[in-house]
Amino acid sequence: MHRYVRIVTFLIVGGFALRATAAAEPFPRVRAVVKPDDQIAFEVDGVERLRYHHGLQHVRPFWYPLLGPAGRGVTAMTHPHDPHGHGHHTSVWIAHHKVNELGFWNDLSHTRIVHERIERLEDGADDASVTTRNGWLTAEGKKLVTEQRTTRYRPLPDGESIIEIELTFTATEGDVTFGKTSFGFLGVRVDKMMGVNDGGGTIRNAESGVNEKGVFWKSARWVDYAGRVAPETVNGITLMDHPSNPRHPSYYHVRDDGWMGTSFCLYEPYVLKKGESLTLRHALYVHGDRTAQQIESAWEAFAKR
């Protein structure tokens, strides 16, 4: 009987202490919340806007869904007319076509980008972030590259957002060559109805190029894909290259069928000697019906960070 009374008193006092501590700190508006099945949700005022998948059942981690201002997804899983052949198009993802002559872009080589651990989770009034560590493995399970990946979700007015993705590749096991290719590192598959071919969407870049003919394999500070996510509503997603990146401004591989990606090694490979690192910063600006000048202003804000 006495033991029971002491326990109840301790819990009540502890509860008061926790309540007082919570009241002293602002409740974070933006949160990165760990979910079941190896997923992390980015929430704004309790509403999920983005989800990150890193389970070992996947060939590589990816982000899906990503909601735009209309509350609908602006990305898609795979090609709408070739879902089997483009199963590696998982909304927003990181990969590279040739690493030490092994393919990490599609799913044919049995290589894998494997999540190793979550290193840091941060919530806040203005943004939330998660930092993870990944290993790029051969089909036999030998690691070639260690990758640190930080995803930072930053809500903007009018339901828009900026998702900043920072990648650091380190040659921890030996020399690494990222081979010459137009595929890699960051890929985006937009929603079917945002595509030029299927929905009458529009591609633009910072150099005034329009659609695949004017944007394909061109260098620019940013490339934007915008189209209808509802009958009368246009949303878009801009893929941005940070000025601190090597080889800035990036080249882009962009198609009218609804996909865009950076081409870091379009014209030449990139070599890391053992122990060396490569850091790349990109952002996805998820927006409503915006002009090129408004997109440029969003890039300028990203470039200053």
C-alpha positions in Angstrom: 0.0 0.0 0.0 2.8 2.5 0.9 4.7 1.5 -2.2 1.6 2.3 -4.4 1.2 5.8 -2.9 4.8 6.7 -3.4 4.7 5.7 -7.1 1.6 7.7 -7.8 3.1 10.8 -6.1 6.3 10.5 -8.2 4.3 10.3 -11.5 2.2 13.3 -10.7 5.3 15.4 -9.7 7.1 14.2 -12.9 4.1 15.2 -15.0 4.1 18.7 -13.6 7.8 19.0 -14.4 7.4 17.9 -18.0 4.5 20.3 -18.5 6.5 23.2 -17.1 9.5 22.5 -19.4 7.3 22.2 -22.5 5.6 25.5 -21.7 9.0 27.2 -21.6 9.9 26.3 -25.2 7.9 27.1 -28.4 6.2 24.1 -29.9 7.9 23.4 -33.3 5.7 24.2 -36.3 7.7 22.0 -38.7 8.6 18.5 -37.6 10.4 15.4 -39.0 8.5 12.5 -37.5 9.7 8.9 -37.6 7.0 6.5 -38.9 6.6 2.7 -39.1 8.2 0.8 -42.0 11.3 2.9 -42.1 9.6 6.2 -43.2 10.0 9.8 -42.0 7.1 12.3 -42.4 7.7 16.1 -42.7 4.7 17.8 -41.1 3.7 21.5 -41.0 1.2 22.4 -38.2 0.5 18.7 -37.9 -0.3 18.1 -41.6 2.1 15.9 -43.6 3.6 17.5 -46.7 6.5 15.1 -47.6 7.5 11.5 -46.8 11.0 9.9 -47.0 11.3 6.1 -47.5 14.5 4.4 -46.5 13.5 0.7 -45.9 15.8 -2.1 -47.0 13.1 -3.5 -49.2 13.8 -0.7 -51.6 16.7 -0.5 -54.1 17.4 3.0 -52.9 15.8 5.6 -50.6 13.3 8.1 -52.1 10.8 10.9 -51.3 7.1 10.3 -51.9 4.5 11.9 -51.8 5.5 15.6 -52.2 2.4 17.8 -51.9 2.1 21.2 -53.7 0.0 24.2 -52.7 -3.1 22.6 -54.0 -2.7 19.8 -51.5 -2.1 17.3 -54.3 1.1 15.4 -55.2 3.4 17.0 -57.7 5.5 13.9 -58.3 4.7 10.3 -59.4 6.0 6.8 -59.0 7.3 5.5 -62.3 6.5 6.4 -66.0 2.8 6.5 -66.7 3.2 4.6 -70.0 6.1 2.3 -69.0 5.8 1.5 -65.3 7.9 -1.7 -65.6 10.8 -0.2 -67.6 10.9 2.9 -65.4 10.3 1.4 -62.0 13.4 3.1 -60.8 11.7 6.5 -61.3 10.5 6.8 -57.7 9.2 10.3 -57.4 12.4 12.1 -56.2 15.5 10.0 -55.8 19.3 10.0 -55.8 21.3 7.7 -58.1 24.1 7.6 -60.7 24.4 5.6 -63.9 28.1 4.6 -63.4 30.1 4.3 -60.3 33.4 2.4 -60.8 31.7 1.1 -64.0 28.7 -0.3 -62.1 25.2 0.9 -62.7 23.4 2.5 -59.8 20.7 4.2 -61.9 18.2 1.5 -63.0 17.5 -1.8 -61.2 19.2 -4.1 -63.6 22.7 -4.3 -62.0 21.5 -5.5 -58.5 23.5 -2.7 -56.9 21.9 -1.0 -54.0 21.9 2.3 -52.1 21.4 1.1 -48.5 20.3 3.2 -45.6 22.6 2.6 -42.7 21.3 4.9 -40.0 19.6 8.2 -39.0 22.2 10.5 -37.8 20.1 13.6 -36.8 16.5 14.8 -36.6 15.7 18.4 -36.1 12.3 20.2 -35.7 11.8 24.0 -35.6 9.7 27.0 -36.2 10.9 27.5 -39.8 12.0 24.1 -41.0 12.7 20.5 -40.1 15.5 18.2 -41.3 16.8 14.7 -41.2 20.4 13.6 -41.8 21.0 10.0 -42.8 24.0 7.9 -43.8 23.8 5.5 -46.8 26.2 3.0 -48.4 26.5 2.4 -52.1 26.9 -1.3 -52.5 27.8 -3.7 -55.3 25.7 -6.7 -56.1 28.0 -8.7 -53.8 27.5 -6.3 -50.9 30.8 -4.5 -51.1 30.6 -0.8 -50.3 32.0 1.7 -52.8 30.9 5.0 -51.4 29.6 6.4 -48.1 26.9 9.1 -48.6 25.6 11.5 -46.0 22.2 13.0 -47.0 20.4 15.9 -45.4 16.8 16.7 -46.3 15.5 20.0 -45.0 11.8 20.9 -45.5 11.0 24.7 -45.3 7.4 25.8 -45.7 6.7 29.1 -47.5 3.7 31.3 -47.8 0.6 30.2 -49.8 1.3 26.5 -49.2 4.6 26.6 -51.2 7.8 25.0 -49.9 11.5 24.5 -50.5 13.1 21.1 -50.0 16.9 21.4 -49.7 18.9 18.3 -50.3 22.6 18.2 -49.4 24.7 15.2 -50.4 28.2 14.4 -49.3 29.9 11.4 -51.1 33.1 10.1 -49.5 35.4 7.5 -51.0 35.8 5.6 -47.7 36.8 2.2 -49.2 39.0 3.2 -52.1 39.2 5.4 -55.2 35.8 6.2 -56.8 35.0 7.3 -60.3 31.5 8.7 -61.1 31.5 7.9 -64.8 30.5 10.1 -67.8 26.7 10.0 -68.1 23.6 12.1 -68.4 21.9 10.2 -65.5 22.7 11.4 -62.0 22.6 12.5 -59.3 19.1 13.9 -58.5 16.0 12.7 -60.5 12.4 13.9 -60.4 9.4 12.2 -62.0 6.5 14.7 -62.1 2.8 13.9 -61.9 1.4 12.6 -65.1 -0.9 15.6 -65.8 1.9 18.1 -65.2 3.9 16.5 -68.1 4.1 18.3 -71.5 2.9 15.3 -73.4 0.1 14.1 -71.2 -1.2 17.2 -69.6 0.0 20.2 -71.6 2.5 21.3 -68.9 5.5 23.5 -69.5 9.2 23.2 -68.9 11.3 26.3 -68.4 14.9 27.1 -67.4 16.8 30.1 -66.1 18.1 30.8 -69.6 14.6 31.2 -71.1 14.6 27.7 -72.6 11.1 26.1 -73.1 10.2 22.4 -73.1 12.5 19.6 -74.0 13.8 21.2 -77.2 15.0 24.3 -75.4 16.1 22.7 -72.1 17.5 19.2 -72.8 21.2 18.9 -71.9 21.5 22.7 -71.3 23.2 24.2 -68.3 21.2 26.6 -66.1 20.7 27.7 -62.5 17.4 26.0 -62.4 14.8 24.0 -64.4 11.1 24.2 -63.7 8.3 21.7 -64.6 4.7 23.1 -64.1 1.3 22.0 -65.1 -2.2 21.2 -63.9 -2.7 19.2 -60.7 -6.4 19.8 -60.8 -8.7 21.0 -63.7 -8.1 24.7 -63.0 -5.0 24.6 -60.8 -1.4 24.9 -61.9 1.4 23.8 -59.5 5.1 23.3 -60.3 8.4 22.0 -59.1 11.7 23.7 -59.7 15.0 21.8 -59.5 17.8 24.2 -58.4 21.5 24.0 -58.5 23.5 25.8 -55.7 26.3 28.1 -56.8 28.7 26.4 -54.3 28.5 23.1 -56.3 31.4 22.1 -58.5 30.5 22.5 -62.2 27.8 25.0 -61.5 25.5 25.8 -63.3 24.4 22.2 -63.7 23.4 20.5 -67.0 20.0 18.9 -66.9 18.4 15.8 -68.6 14.8 16.8 -69.1 12.0 15.2 -71.2 8.5 16.2 -72.3 7.3 12.9 -70.9 7.5 14.2 -67.3 11.0 13.7 -65.9 13.9 15.9 -65.1 17.3 15.4 -63.5 20.7 16.9 -63.0 23.6 15.7 -65.2 26.7 16.3 -63.1 28.9 14.1 -65.2 27.4 14.8 -68.6 30.7 15.6 -70.3 33.3 14.2 -68.1 33.7 11.8 -65.1 34.4 12.9 -61.5 37.1 11.1 -59.5 37.4 10.9 -55.8 40.7 9.5 -54.3 40.3 7.4 -51.2 39.4 9.7 -48.3 38.2 12.6 -50.5 34.6 13.9 -50.5 32.2 15.6 -52.9 29.4 17.8 -51.6 26.4 18.9 -53.7 23.5 21.0 -52.7 20.2 21.2 -54.6 16.7 22.4 -53.8 13.2 21.7 -55.0 10.9 24.7 -55.0 7.3 23.5 -54.9 5.0 26.3 -56.0 1.8 27.6 -57.5 1.4 29.3 -60.8 4.6 31.4 -60.8 6.5 33.6 -63.3 10.1 32.9 -64.3 11.1 36.0 -62.3 9.4 34.7 -59.2 11.2 31.4 -59.6 14.5 33.2 -60.0 13.8 35.1 -56.8 13.3 31.8 -55.0 16.6 30.5 -56.5 18.4 33.7 -55.2 17.1 33.1 -51.7 18.4 29.5 -51.9 21.7 30.6 -53.3 22.3 32.8 -50.3 21.9 30.0 -47.8 
